[in-house]
Amino acid sequence: MAAMDSLVEEYISTHQGSGKLHERGVKYFAADGATHFGRVLDPFRPYITHAKGSRKWDVDGNEYIDYIMGHGALILGHSHPAIVEAVQQQMARGVHYGENHELEVELAELIRNMMPMAERVAFFSCGQEANMMAVRLSRIFTGRRKVLRFEENFHGWADELIHEGSAGVLADEVTVIPSNDLNIVEKELATREYAVLLTEGGGAVMNGRVPIEDDFVRALPDLTRKYDTVWVIDEVVTGFRDAPGGWQSVVGITPDLTTIGKCVGGGLPIGAVVGRADIMEAFSPTTPLERRVLHSGTWNANPLVCAAGIAACKLYQDGEPQKRTRARADYLREEGNRVLKERSISSRLYSRTVVHLYLGPIEFEPSDDTMPPTKDTKKIMNPELGPIMTRLGLHLLQRGIAAFDRGFSVLSAAHSKEDIDQTVQAFADSLDAMIAEGTINPL
Ligand SMILES: Cc1ncc(COP(=O)(O)O)c(C=O)c1O
């Protein structure tokens, strides 16, 4: 315990400016001073003043290699020059016209070029709004009410999108089933009560903490078509992080609707539903009112956001930032797994451009590093691991790395090989410290 306390003491003494801001913040923000549940930490997370590329700095002058990357939105790193320039220029031309403008058309064209299933596009302020609209469009199109979802899939904090069992949630129309079992999917769909099947791109939780099997996903278009249910892939994290065509282009599938967000806005807030023209006909003013959606939203297709999105999407088109990000993630995984093995810790890094940490029994050797060494969702999502991850996150923060406190690290094209080497060294030092203090036990 003494060692644990000394880490907290050291952290507090090297983060005094952040401590003072935290004292002010707790008076307003009920989540122990934080504005997002992922920014809560005992004693407090650093208060950041600026960021560039792969790095960010706090009010006390501490420097971090950042693996939060705007909750996954920044595949180009912080303040990419092309995005900064586009936003600065647009700022001077006006940030809100309350009218149609060229930038929204250009951004839609870029999205369609990368994701040809985007026959129509509708813009929102964030990914969750896009998912809410995807559910509504599906209800209108099918004349049904129910929503089918997979375990641990996250689509936002709104009633029908958040994890089952969350407090204050009304989701009577939602059924949650395990993924990777076609019989269960078919049994539900065959009731012909479902308007929509929602599927998180890349697997559940930030691009595949709980993986989804390719063969399973490839069977979903036929099944949903057979029972007239709209199939929506939520690519809010994976579009266009995995590839210019999103995760669906990697697996080789086409849903009826796709929702995107995060990376699409180049770091500014955005969401979009894209997909089949007949389903999105609900937006048309010629559609009878009983089948029409009145799509309001003060921030829809905001010019500033569109300017950032265009600059970002132009860079995503050739797939180079995605490939570079994947290469860095592969390197972090390889080196991190070596460090874990050397210390005989039963644990594994896996997944694609968001690197996940599995801490638990190794049940088999997966054929590749995108998969964890178990298929048991309960073991992957074991809530008892939370405090260990948080502790690891604090050790890493104190060593200048903002990573893994929630079990994953988000890579970007701005991370260099040197960044990863420094991170792996800090990871090894943190694990050694945790073994010494008894918060991680080698086999
Ligand atoms: C898969 C997925 N869908 C939707 C959302 C919600 O997006 P937003 O926070 O932009 O509303 C998230 C947020 O992390 C997400 O991971």
The ligand as an SDF file (V2000), in Angstrom:
LIG
                    3D

 16 16  0  0  0  0  0  0  0  0999 V2000
  -19.1250    2.7310  -31.8370 C   0  0  0  0  0  0  0  0  0  0  0  0
  -19.6080    4.0580  -31.3440 C   0  0  0  0  0  0  0  0  0  0  0  0
  -20.7690    4.5400  -31.7970 N   0  0  0  0  0  0  0  0  0  0  0  0
  -21.2390    5.7340  -31.4040 C   0  0  0  0  0  0  0  0  0  0  0  0
  -20.5530    6.4980  -30.4980 C   0  0  0  0  0  0  0  0  0  0  0  0
  -21.1070    7.8180  -30.0530 C   0  0  0  0  0  0  0  0  0  0  0  0
  -20.4860    8.8180  -30.7870 O   0  0  0  0  0  0  0  0  0  0  0  0
  -20.4920   10.3120  -30.2080 P   0  0  0  0  0  0  0  0  0  0  0  0
  -19.7390   10.2940  -28.9330 O   0  0  0  0  0  0  0  0  0  0  0  0
  -19.8290   11.1040  -31.3010 O   0  0  0  0  0  0  0  0  0  0  0  0
  -21.9140   10.6880  -30.0320 O   0  0  0  0  0  0  0  0  0  0  0  0
  -19.3350    6.0370  -29.9920 C   0  0  0  0  0  0  0  0  0  0  0  0
  -18.5550    6.8450  -29.0250 C   0  0  0  0  0  0  0  0  0  0  0  0
  -17.4980    6.4850  -28.5580 O   0  0  0  0  0  0  0  0  0  0  0  0
  -18.8490    4.7820  -30.4070 C   0  0  0  0  0  0  0  0  0  0  0  0
  -17.7040    4.2720  -29.9140 O   0  0  0  0  0  0  0  0  0  0  0  0
  1  2  1  0
  2  3  1  0
  2 15  2  0
  3  4  2  0
  4  5  1  0
  5  6  1  0
  5 12  2  0
  6  7  1  0
  7  8  1  0
  8  9  2  0
  8 10  1  0
  8 11  1  0
 12 13  1  0
 12 15  1  0
 13 14  2  0
 15 16  1  0
M  END
$$$$
